[in-house]
Amino acid sequence: MEMKMAISLPTSIQAYFDADRARSPEAVAAAFAENGMVRDKGQTHRGRDAIRDWMAGEDQQYSYTIEPFHIGTKDGMTEVIGHATGDFPGSPIDLRFLFSLADNRIAELEITV
């Protein structure tokens, strides 16, 4: 059995990945600041309601898991790279998550390949 090294993530980022794994759009949105923002697939989702709706749409469209395996900093943001596998085109793929944090919440998240 292959063992992956666990990485330590800031609390709000860990909460995001835990909520995503649990398929909970409400909990994903709660990890963000009230006016938080997500940029994904060329679209911007601003505010917890829009983030919840975005995550609910992702959950309906695809079944997937993301395993974070790298954390660092890039341009003053926290960069997490996660291995994503599922029933989406191009699976498996490594995704880059760039987080900006404020007051123990996610202020901004950009997801790219």
N, CA, C and O atoms as CSV, one atom per row, in Angstrom:
chain,resi,resn,atom,element,x,y,z
A,1,MET,N,N,0.847,-1.185,0.000
A,1,MET,CA,C,0.000,0.000,0.000
A,1,MET,C,C,0.887,1.241,0.000
A,1,MET,O,O,1.806,1.360,0.810
A,2,GLU,N,N,0.603,2.151,-0.907
A,2,GLU,CA,C,1.404,3.364,-1.024
A,2,GLU,C,C,1.018,4.350,0.066
A,2,GLU,O,O,-0.165,4.606,0.291
A,3,MET,N,N,2.015,4.899,0.738
A,3,MET,CA,C,1.757,5.890,1.783
A,3,MET,C,C,2.141,7.267,1.266
A,3,MET,O,O,3.244,7.463,0.757
A,4,LYS,N,N,1.221,8.223,1.400
A,4,LYS,CA,C,1.528,9.590,1.014
A,4,LYS,C,C,1.849,10.376,2.272
A,4,LYS,O,O,1.267,10.157,3.334
A,5,MET,N,N,2.783,11.292,2.124
A,5,MET,CA,C,3.163,12.103,3.264
A,5,MET,C,C,2.095,13.176,3.499
A,5,MET,O,O,1.765,13.935,2.588
A,6,ALA,N,N,1.577,13.234,4.677
A,6,ALA,CA,C,0.584,14.249,5.006
A,6,ALA,C,C,1.277,15.597,5.117
A,6,ALA,O,O,2.395,15.699,5.622
A,7,ILE,N,N,0.597,16.626,4.640
A,7,ILE,CA,C,1.142,17.967,4.795
A,7,ILE,C,C,0.270,18.731,5.773
A,7,ILE,O,O,-0.914,18.434,5.927
A,8,SER,N,N,0.855,19.705,6.425
A,8,SER,CA,C,0.133,20.508,7.403
A,8,SER,C,C,-0.374,21.777,6.718
A,8,SER,O,O,0.407,22.547,6.159
A,9,LEU,N,N,-1.693,21.985,6.767
A,9,LEU,CA,C,-2.313,23.137,6.120
A,9,LEU,C,C,-2.842,24.112,7.160
A,9,LEU,O,O,-3.233,23.693,8.249
A,10,PRO,N,N,-2.861,25.415,6.845
A,10,PRO,CA,C,-3.513,26.373,7.740
A,10,PRO,C,C,-4.972,25.954,7.978
A,10,PRO,O,O,-5.587,25.333,7.111
A,11,THR,N,N,-5.512,26.285,9.119
A,11,THR,CA,C,-6.833,25.832,9.544
A,11,THR,C,C,-7.917,26.070,8.506
A,11,THR,O,O,-8.682,25.155,8.201
A,12,SER,N,N,-8.001,27.274,7.957
A,12,SER,CA,C,-9.076,27.573,7.011
A,12,SER,C,C,-8.912,26.794,5.707
A,12,SER,O,O,-9.904,26.408,5.089
A,13,ILE,N,N,-7.674,26.561,5.287
A,13,ILE,CA,C,-7.436,25.788,4.069
A,13,ILE,C,C,-7.763,24.316,4.319
A,13,ILE,O,O,-8.348,23.654,3.461
A,14,GLN,N,N,-7.389,23.809,5.481
A,14,GLN,CA,C,-7.760,22.426,5.838
A,14,GLN,C,C,-9.281,22.285,5.876
A,14,GLN,O,O,-9.827,21.277,5.427
A,15,ALA,N,N,-9.964,23.301,6.414
A,15,ALA,CA,C,-11.428,23.281,6.477
A,15,ALA,C,C,-12.024,23.223,5.069
A,15,ALA,O,O,-13.016,22.531,4.840
A,16,TYR,N,N,-11.415,23.955,4.125
A,16,TYR,CA,C,-11.895,23.933,2.733
A,16,TYR,C,C,-11.787,22.520,2.152
A,16,TYR,O,O,-12.757,21.998,1.603
A,17,PHE,N,N,-10.603,21.903,2.274
A,17,PHE,CA,C,-10.423,20.573,1.700
A,17,PHE,C,C,-11.276,19.520,2.412
A,17,PHE,O,O,-11.786,18.600,1.773
A,18,ASP,N,N,-11.433,19.652,3.737
A,18,ASP,CA,C,-12.293,18.721,4.480
A,18,ASP,C,C,-13.748,18.848,4.015
A,18,ASP,O,O,-14.428,17.843,3.809
A,19,ALA,N,N,-14.219,20.084,3.852
A,19,ALA,CA,C,-15.603,20.316,3.422
A,19,ALA,C,C,-15.820,19.820,1.996
A,19,ALA,O,O,-16.875,19.273,1.675
A,20,ASP,N,N,-14.809,20.015,1.140
A,20,ASP,CA,C,-14.895,19.535,-0.237
A,20,ASP,C,C,-14.980,18.009,-0.250
A,20,ASP,O,O,-15.792,17.435,-0.976
A,21,ARG,N,N,-14.144,17.358,0.552
A,21,ARG,CA,C,-14.135,15.892,0.629
A,21,ARG,C,C,-15.480,15.372,1.148
A,21,ARG,O,O,-15.948,14.313,0.729
A,22,ALA,N,N,-16.097,16.131,2.066
A,22,ALA,CA,C,-17.390,15.739,2.644
A,22,ALA,C,C,-18.565,16.117,1.730
A,22,ALA,O,O,-19.719,15.828,2.047
A,23,ARG,N,N,-18.266,16.755,0.611
A,23,ARG,CA,C,-19.301,17.199,-0.339
A,23,ARG,C,C,-20.308,18.123,0.350
A,23,ARG,O,O,-21.519,17.947,0.216
A,24,SER,N,N,-19.795,19.102,1.085
A,24,SER,CA,C,-20.659,20.034,1.807
A,24,SER,C,C,-20.462,21.459,1.293
A,24,SER,O,O,-19.571,22.164,1.768
A,25,PRO,N,N,-21.287,21.900,0.318
A,25,PRO,CA,C,-21.166,23.275,-0.176
A,25,PRO,C,C,-21.301,24.318,0.931
A,25,PRO,O,O,-20.642,25.357,0.884
A,26,GLU,N,N,-22.154,24.051,1.933
A,26,GLU,CA,C,-22.316,24.988,3.054
A,26,GLU,C,C,-21.006,25.145,3.825
A,26,GLU,O,O,-20.599,26.260,4.150
A,27,ALA,N,N,-20.348,24.017,4.117
A,27,ALA,CA,C,-19.103,24.068,4.873
A,27,ALA,C,C,-17.976,24.682,4.045
A,27,ALA,O,O,-17.117,25.374,4.593
A,28,VAL,N,N,-17.969,24.438,2.735
A,28,VAL,CA,C,-16.970,25.086,1.881
A,28,VAL,C,C,-17.152,26.596,1.969
A,28,VAL,O,O,-16.186,27.325,2.195
A,29,ALA,N,N,-18.377,27.070,1.793
A,29,ALA,CA,C,-18.647,28.506,1.846
A,29,ALA,C,C,-18.266,29.095,3.196
A,29,ALA,O,O,-17.785,30.226,3.267
A,30,ALA,N,N,-18.479,28.332,4.274
A,30,ALA,CA,C,-18.169,28.821,5.625
A,30,ALA,C,C,-16.668,29.013,5.849
A,30,ALA,O,O,-16.272,29.756,6.747
A,31,ALA,N,N,-15.830,28.356,5.047
A,31,ALA,CA,C,-14.383,28.523,5.179
A,31,ALA,C,C,-13.922,29.871,4.635
A,31,ALA,O,O,-12.788,30.287,4.877
A,32,PHE,N,N,-14.793,30.550,3.904
A,32,PHE,CA,C,-14.453,31.823,3.268
A,32,PHE,C,C,-14.915,33.009,4.098
A,32,PHE,O,O,-15.861,32.915,4.880
A,33,ALA,N,N,-14.217,34.138,3.908
A,33,ALA,CA,C,-14.681,35.400,4.455
A,33,ALA,C,C,-16.037,35.710,3.813
A,33,ALA,O,O,-16.359,35.186,2.747
A,34,GLU,N,N,-16.826,36.563,4.468
A,34,GLU,CA,C,-18.170,36.866,3.982
A,34,GLU,C,C,-18.166,37.324,2.523
A,34,GLU,O,O,-19.048,36.955,1.747
A,35,ASN,N,N,-17.179,38.122,2.162
A,35,ASN,CA,C,-17.091,38.621,0.788
A,35,ASN,C,C,-15.967,37.914,0.023
A,35,ASN,O,O,-15.350,38.496,-0.869
A,36,GLY,N,N,-15.712,36.658,0.380
A,36,GLY,CA,C,-14.659,35.879,-0.256
A,36,GLY,C,C,-14.922,35.679,-1.739
A,36,GLY,O,O,-16.026,35.913,-2.230
A,37,MET,N,N,-13.872,35.236,-2.449
A,37,MET,CA,C,-13.974,35.105,-3.892
A,37,MET,C,C,-13.247,33.853,-4.364
A,37,MET,O,O,-12.180,33.505,-3.860
A,38,VAL,N,N,-13.853,33.183,-5.348
A,38,VAL,CA,C,-13.239,32.023,-6.000
A,38,VAL,C,C,-13.145,32.316,-7.488
A,38,VAL,O,O,-14.109,32.772,-8.105
A,39,ARG,N,N,-11.967,32.047,-8.064
A,39,ARG,CA,C,-11.797,32.083,-9.516
A,39,ARG,C,C,-11.493,30.664,-9.966
A,39,ARG,O,O,-10.506,30.063,-9.541
A,40,ASP,N,N,-12.359,30.130,-10.839
A,40,ASP,CA,C,-12.214,28.760,-11.320
A,40,ASP,C,C,-12.796,28.670,-12.722
A,40,ASP,O,O,-13.896,29.164,-12.972
A,41,LYS,N,N,-12.070,28.047,-13.631
A,41,LYS,CA,C,-12.535,27.826,-15.008
A,41,LYS,C,C,-12.984,29.116,-15.678
A,41,LYS,O,O,-13.982,29.128,-16.398
A,42,GLY,N,N,-12.251,30.204,-15.444
A,42,GLY,CA,C,-12.547,31.472,-16.102
A,42,GLY,C,C,-13.718,32.238,-15.529
A,42,GLY,O,O,-14.115,33.261,-16.086
A,43,GLN,N,N,-14.281,31.768,-14.424
A,43,GLN,CA,C,-15.404,32.464,-13.793
A,43,GLN,C,C,-15.033,32.899,-12.388
A,43,GLN,O,O,-14.216,32.263,-11.722
A,44,THR,N,N,-15.649,34.001,-11.941
A,44,THR,CA,C,-15.430,34.515,-10.595
A,44,THR,C,C,-16.725,34.389,-9.805
A,44,THR,O,O,-17.798,34.760,-10.280
A,45,HIS,N,N,-16.607,33.860,-8.597
A,45,HIS,CA,C,-17.748,33.670,-7.695
A,45,HIS,C,C,-17.443,34.474,-6.438
A,45,HIS,O,O,-16.472,34.178,-5.741
A,46,ARG,N,N,-18.258,35.493,-6.134
A,46,ARG,CA,C,-17.974,36.401,-5.024
A,46,ARG,C,C,-19.068,36.316,-3.961
A,46,ARG,O,O,-20.257,36.421,-4.264
A,47,GLY,N,N,-18.646,36.124,-2.713
A,47,GLY,CA,C,-19.585,36.038,-1.597
A,47,GLY,C,C,-19.917,34.582,-1.273
A,47,GLY,O,O,-19.844,33.710,-2.139
A,48,ARG,N,N,-20.280,34.336,-0.021
A,48,ARG,CA,C,-20.526,32.959,0.426
A,48,ARG,C,C,-21.660,32.273,-0.329
A,48,ARG,O,O,-21.574,31.078,-0.610
A,49,ASP,N,N,-22.738,33.018,-0.667
A,49,ASP,CA,C,-23.852,32.396,-1.398
A,49,ASP,C,C,-23.385,31.917,-2.768
A,49,ASP,O,O,-23.702,30.802,-3.180
A,50,ALA,N,N,-22.626,32.765,-3.477
A,50,ALA,CA,C,-22.136,32.394,-4.812
A,50,ALA,C,C,-21.146,31.241,-4.715
A,50,ALA,O,O,-21.134,30.365,-5.579
A,51,ILE,N,N,-20.317,31.230,-3.676
A,51,ILE,CA,C,-19.348,30.144,-3.486
A,51,ILE,C,C,-20.076,28.837,-3.183
A,51,ILE,O,O,-19.709,27.785,-3.706
A,52,ARG,N,N,-21.095,28.900,-2.349
A,52,ARG,CA,C,-21.891,27.699,-2.056
A,52,ARG,C,C,-22.533,27.159,-3.339
A,52,ARG,O,O,-22.502,25.955,-3.589
A,53,ASP,N,N,-23.114,28.053,-4.151
A,53,ASP,CA,C,-23.758,27.637,-5.401
A,53,ASP,C,C,-22.737,27.043,-6.373
A,53,ASP,O,O,-23.021,26.052,-7.046
A,54,TRP,N,N,-21.544,27.652,-6.447
A,54,TRP,CA,C,-20.471,27.125,-7.307
A,54,TRP,C,C,-20.102,25.704,-6.878
A,54,TRP,O,O,-20.007,24.810,-7.719
A,55,MET,N,N,-19.896,25.494,-5.590
A,55,MET,CA,C,-19.503,24.169,-5.099
A,55,MET,C,C,-20.621,23.153,-5.305
A,55,MET,O,O,-20.354,22.004,-5.656
A,56,ALA,N,N,-21.865,23.560,-5.091
A,56,ALA,CA,C,-22.990,22.646,-5.314
A,56,ALA,C,C,-23.029,22.220,-6.777
A,56,ALA,O,O,-23.315,21.061,-7.078
A,57,GLY,N,N,-22.743,23.142,-7.683
A,57,GLY,CA,C,-22.715,22.823,-9.104
A,57,GLY,C,C,-21.591,21.865,-9.456
A,57,GLY,O,O,-21.776,20.955,-10.263
A,58,GLU,N,N,-20.420,22.069,-8.849
A,58,GLU,CA,C,-19.284,21.165,-9.080
A,58,GLU,C,C,-19.627,19.757,-8.589
A,58,GLU,O,O,-19.311,18.768,-9.249
A,59,ASP,N,N,-20.274,19.676,-7.430
A,59,ASP,CA,C,-20.631,18.372,-6.863
A,59,ASP,C,C,-21.632,17.635,-7.748
A,59,ASP,O,O,-21.572,16.411,-7.867
A,60,GLN,N,N,-22.554,18.377,-8.371
A,60,GLN,CA,C,-23.552,17.744,-9.232
A,60,GLN,C,C,-22.928,17.289,-10.549
A,60,GLN,O,O,-23.343,16.284,-11.126
A,61,GLN,N,N,-21.931,18.034,-11.018
A,61,GLN,CA,C,-21.347,17.763,-12.325
A,61,GLN,C,C,-20.367,16.589,-12.298
A,61,GLN,O,O,-20.350,15.768,-13.215
A,62,TYR,N,N,-19.546,16.515,-11.233
A,62,TYR,CA,C,-18.471,15.521,-11.189
A,62,TYR,C,C,-18.367,14.870,-9.825
A,62,TYR,O,O,-18.746,15.444,-8.805
A,63,SER,N,N,-17.842,13.653,-9.838
A,63,SER,CA,C,-17.451,12.974,-8.600
A,63,SER,C,C,-15.932,12.941,-8.603
A,63,SER,O,O,-15.328,12.478,-9.570
A,64,TYR,N,N,-15.307,13.423,-7.539
A,64,TYR,CA,C,-13.848,13.543,-7.524
A,64,TYR,C,C,-13.309,13.569,-6.097
A,64,TYR,O,O,-14.052,13.777,-5.138
A,65,THR,N,N,-12.016,13.355,-5.982
A,65,THR,CA,C,-11.311,13.546,-4.714
A,65,THR,C,C,-10.050,14.348,-5.004
A,65,THR,O,O,-9.465,14.246,-6.082
A,66,ILE,N,N,-9.645,15.144,-4.026
A,66,ILE,CA,C,-8.415,15.941,-4.135
A,66,ILE,C,C,-7.559,15.640,-2.925
A,66,ILE,O,O,-8.003,15.762,-1.783
A,67,GLU,N,N,-6.320,15.245,-3.191
A,67,GLU,CA,C,-5.361,14.979,-2.117
A,67,GLU,C,C,-4.235,16.008,-2.186
A,67,GLU,O,O,-3.371,15.915,-3.059
A,68,PRO,N,N,-4.231,16.990,-1.277
A,68,PRO,CA,C,-3.143,17.970,-1.268
A,68,PRO,C,C,-1.805,17.288,-0.952
A,68,PRO,O,O,-1.720,16.468,-0.038
A,69,PHE,N,N,-0.765,17.637,-1.716
A,69,PHE,CA,C,0.539,17.030,-1.464
A,69,PHE,C,C,1.676,18.037,-1.397
A,69,PHE,O,O,2.813,17.655,-1.119
A,70,HIS,N,N,1.404,19.308,-1.643
A,70,HIS,CA,C,2.457,20.329,-1.592
A,70,HIS,C,C,1.858,21.630,-1.074
A,70,HIS,O,O,0.745,22.006,-1.441
A,71,ILE,N,N,2.620,22.317,-0.209
A,71,ILE,CA,C,2.223,23.657,0.231
A,71,ILE,C,C,3.450,24.549,0.152
A,71,ILE,O,O,4.557,24.143,0.504
A,72,GLY,N,N,3.238,25.759,-0.311
A,72,GLY,CA,C,4.316,26.737,-0.419
A,72,GLY,C,C,3.718,28.128,-0.524
A,72,GLY,O,O,2.537,28.327,-0.242
A,73,THR,N,N,4.538,29.089,-0.930
A,73,THR,CA,C,4.029,30.434,-1.146
A,73,THR,C,C,4.388,30.876,-2.557
A,73,THR,O,O,5.439,30.520,-3.091
A,74,LYS,N,N,3.499,31.654,-3.142
A,74,LYS,CA,C,3.717,32.193,-4.477
A,74,LYS,C,C,3.055,33.556,-4.537
A,74,LYS,O,O,1.851,33.677,-4.307
A,75,ASP,N,N,3.835,34.582,-4.844
A,75,ASP,CA,C,3.320,35.951,-4.946
A,75,ASP,C,C,2.545,36.356,-3.696
A,75,ASP,O,O,1.512,37.017,-3.795
A,76,GLY,N,N,3.035,35.967,-2.526
A,76,GLY,CA,C,2.404,36.350,-1.272
A,76,GLY,C,C,1.163,35.549,-0.918
A,76,GLY,O,O,0.507,35.833,0.084
A,77,MET,N,N,0.836,34.558,-1.722
A,77,MET,CA,C,-0.337,33.718,-1.456
A,77,MET,C,C,0.128,32.328,-1.041
A,77,MET,O,O,1.261,31.935,-1.316
A,78,THR,N,N,-0.752,31.589,-0.379
A,78,THR,CA,C,-0.458,30.209,-0.012
A,78,THR,C,C,-0.828,29.318,-1.188
A,78,THR,O,O,-1.973,29.305,-1.640
A,79,GLU,N,N,0.162,28.573,-1.678
A,79,GLU,CA,C,-0.059,27.697,-2.817
A,79,GLU,C,C,-0.145,26.255,-2.332
A,79,GLU,O,O,0.745,25.767,-1.635
A,80,VAL,N,N,-1.227,25.580,-2.711
A,80,VAL,CA,C,-1.404,24.165,-2.404
A,80,VAL,C,C,-1.597,23.443,-3.735
A,80,VAL,O,O,-2.404,23.862,-4.565
A,81,ILE,N,N,-0.864,22.374,-3.929
A,81,ILE,CA,C,-1.061,21.550,-5.113
A,81,ILE,C,C,-1.696,20.248,-4.657
A,81,ILE,O,O,-1.230,19.605,-3.716
A,82,GLY,N,N,-2.761,19.873,-5.340
A,82,GLY,CA,C,-3.493,18.668,-4.976
A,82,GLY,C,C,-3.684,17.766,-6.182
A,82,GLY,O,O,-3.886,18.228,-7.305
A,83,HIS,N,N,-3.616,16.481,-5.926
A,83,HIS,CA,C,-3.820,15.474,-6.962
A,83,HIS,C,C,-5.318,15.174,-7.020
A,83,HIS,O,O,-5.893,14.670,-6.056
A,84,ALA,N,N,-5.951,15.490,-8.168
A,84,ALA,CA,C,-7.391,15.315,-8.329
A,84,ALA,C,C,-7.672,14.117,-9.228
A,84,ALA,O,O,-7.121,13.999,-10.323
A,85,THR,N,N,-8.535,13.234,-8.747
A,85,THR,CA,C,-8.971,12.089,-9.542
A,85,THR,C,C,-10.494,12.024,-9.489
A,85,THR,O,O,-11.107,12.361,-8.476
A,86,GLY,N,N,-11.096,11.585,-10.596
A,86,GLY,CA,C,-12.546,11.487,-10.615
A,86,GLY,C,C,-13.057,11.223,-12.008
A,86,GLY,O,O,-12.322,10.757,-12.879
A,87,ASP,N,N,-14.338,11.527,-12.213
A,87,ASP,CA,C,-14.979,11.250,-13.491
A,87,ASP,C,C,-15.074,12.502,-14.364
A,87,ASP,O,O,-16.052,12.685,-15.089
A,88,PHE,N,N,-14.065,13.355,-14.292
A,88,PHE,CA,C,-14.033,14.572,-15.100
A,88,PHE,C,C,-13.013,14.416,-16.231
A,88,PHE,O,O,-12.078,13.624,-16.111
A,89,PRO,N,N,-13.181,15.162,-17.325
A,89,PRO,CA,C,-12.231,15.068,-18.435
A,89,PRO,C,C,-10.809,15.408,-17.981
A,89,PRO,O,O,-10.600,16.395,-17.276
A,90,GLY,N,N,-9.841,14.594,-18.382
A,90,GLY,CA,C,-8.445,14.859,-18.039
A,90,GLY,C,C,-7.987,14.226,-16.741
A,90,GLY,O,O,-6.824,14.375,-16.367
A,91,SER,N,N,-8.869,13.522,-16.041
A,91,SER,CA,C,-8.495,12.892,-14.766
A,91,SER,C,C,-7.508,11.756,-15.016
A,91,SER,O,O,-7.636,11.033,-16.004
A,92,PRO,N,N,-6.521,11.592,-14.127
A,92,PRO,CA,C,-6.181,12.437,-12.972
A,92,PRO,C,C,-5.346,13.643,-13.412
A,92,PRO,O,O,-4.727,13.640,-14.476
A,93,ILE,N,N,-5.348,14.673,-12.557
A,93,ILE,CA,C,-4.602,15.891,-12.847
A,93,ILE,C,C,-4.182,16.538,-11.529
A,93,ILE,O,O,-4.855,16.386,-10.510
A,94,ASP,N,N,-3.082,17.250,-11.559
A,94,ASP,CA,C,-2.661,18.028,-10.394
A,94,ASP,C,C,-3.188,19.448,-10.554
A,94,ASP,O,O,-2.938,20.100,-11.568
A,95,LEU,N,N,-3.913,19.921,-9.556
A,95,LEU,CA,C,-4.482,21.265,-9.565
A,95,LEU,C,C,-3.724,22.159,-8.602
A,95,LEU,O,O,-3.264,21.717,-7.549
A,96,ARG,N,N,-3.601,23.427,-8.981
A,96,ARG,CA,C,-2.933,24.429,-8.138
A,96,ARG,C,C,-4.011,25.317,-7.518
A,96,ARG,O,O,-4.840,25.895,-8.221
A,97,PHE,N,N,-3.981,25.412,-6.204
A,97,PHE,CA,C,-4.912,26.248,-5.445
A,97,PHE,C,C,-4.104,27.385,-4.833
A,97,PHE,O,O,-3.201,27.143,-4.033
A,98,LEU,N,N,-4.421,28.621,-5.202
A,98,LEU,CA,C,-3.758,29.785,-4.614
A,98,LEU,C,C,-4.737,30.454,-3.656
A,98,LEU,O,O,-5.789,30.946,-4.063
A,99,PHE,N,N,-4.374,30.461,-2.383
A,99,PHE,CA,C,-5.233,31.008,-1.331
A,99,PHE,C,C,-4.666,32.323,-0.808
A,99,PHE,O,O,-3.459,32.462,-0.609
A,100,SER,N,N,-5.555,33.277,-0.591
A,100,SER,CA,C,-5.239,34.488,0.152
A,100,SER,C,C,-6.082,34.427,1.415
A,100,SER,O,O,-7.301,34.275,1.344
A,101,LEU,N,N,-5.436,34.545,2.576
A,101,LEU,CA,C,-6.142,34.384,3.851
A,101,LEU,C,C,-6.286,35.722,4.567
A,101,LEU,O,O,-5.441,36.607,4.432
A,102,ALA,N,N,-7.371,35.856,5.329
A,102,ALA,CA,C,-7.615,37.039,6.151
A,102,ALA,C,C,-8.449,36.621,7.351
A,102,ALA,O,O,-9.515,36.025,7.191
A,103,ASP,N,N,-7.972,36.929,8.549
A,103,ASP,CA,C,-8.716,36.642,9.785
A,103,ASP,C,C,-9.176,35.184,9.868
A,103,ASP,O,O,-10.343,34.909,10.147
A,104,ASN,N,N,-8.252,34.259,9.624
A,104,ASN,CA,C,-8.526,32.821,9.709
A,104,ASN,C,C,-9.619,32.350,8.752
A,104,ASN,O,O,-10.257,31.326,8.998
A,105,ARG,N,N,-9.837,33.074,7.685
A,105,ARG,CA,C,-10.789,32.687,6.638
A,105,ARG,C,C,-10.091,32.837,5.297
A,105,ARG,O,O,-9.057,33.496,5.189
A,106,ILE,N,N,-10.673,32.216,4.277
A,106,ILE,CA,C,-10.142,32.359,2.923
A,106,ILE,C,C,-10.755,33.618,2.312
A,106,ILE,O,O,-11.976,33.741,2.217
A,107,ALA,N,N,-9.897,34.548,1.900
A,107,ALA,CA,C,-10.374,35.771,1.244
A,107,ALA,C,C,-10.507,35.538,-0.254
A,107,ALA,O,O,-11.469,35.983,-0.880
A,108,GLU,N,N,-9.519,34.828,-0.828
A,108,GLU,CA,C,-9.535,34.547,-2.262
A,108,GLU,C,C,-8.969,33.161,-2.515
A,108,GLU,O,O,-8.076,32.697,-1.806
A,109,LEU,N,N,-9.506,32.509,-3.543
A,109,LEU,CA,C,-9.005,31.236,-4.007
A,109,LEU,C,C,-9.017,31.239,-5.519
A,109,LEU,O,O,-10.035,31.540,-6.142
A,110,GLU,N,N,-7.882,30.902,-6.107
A,110,GLU,CA,C,-7.815,30.722,-7.557
A,110,GLU,C,C,-7.363,29.294,-7.814
A,110,GLU,O,O,-6.365,28.837,-7.257
A,111,ILE,N,N,-8.115,28.588,-8.670
A,111,ILE,CA,C,-7.810,27.196,-8.993
A,111,ILE,C,C,-7.359,27.131,-10.449
A,111,ILE,O,O,-8.077,27.558,-11.353
A,112,THR,N,N,-6.153,26.588,-10.662
A,112,THR,CA,C,-5.619,26.471,-12.019
A,112,THR,C,C,-4.944,25.108,-12.165
A,112,THR,O,O,-4.776,24.374,-11.191
A,113,VAL,N,N,-4.562,24.785,-13.403
A,113,VAL,CA,C,-3.823,23.546,-13.649
A,113,VAL,C,C,-2.344,23.855,-13.734
A,113,VAL,O,O,-1.535,22.950,-13.938
